[in-house]
Amino acid sequence: MELQNYRAIFKSIPAVMVALSPDYTILDLSDETAELAGRTPEDLIGRDIFTTFKPNPSVPDEAGPRDLRASLESVLATGVRHVMPMTRYDIEDPERPGVFDERYWAIVNIPVIADGRVDLIIFRALDMTHVIRGALDMNS
């Protein structure tokens, strides 16, 4: 299979999926990721993931960004995939800059090893917000 076909498969995966360099630069992403961000892939590729998906300033103790960084650092240091616990990481509404939507994610960070070192990280996130909100609704 040609490289172009692999790229087409990666881009069309129905999940938030991002290929990151070891310095957390977005190298590629699925179409669903771009749609979620409300931007084109060209707007996102080449940018730092933490600058692109910045923390919600109205929730200064939100652990998601800090925990994501720790997970990525673990993958780089160990070369072993890391499954994060359910994580809150709010996303800025692309149509309302400065307004964040509360989101919960199931995240896995997967190393891609080349020449004995982590060459890139595949970040995969499933939006679990509907599950969390449903559980909260049941408890209220």
Summary of the structure (lengths in Angstrom):
residues: 140
radius of gyration: 15.4
end to end distance: 51.8
largest distance: 52.7
contacts: 383
relative contact order: 0.16
helix: 36%
strand: 29%
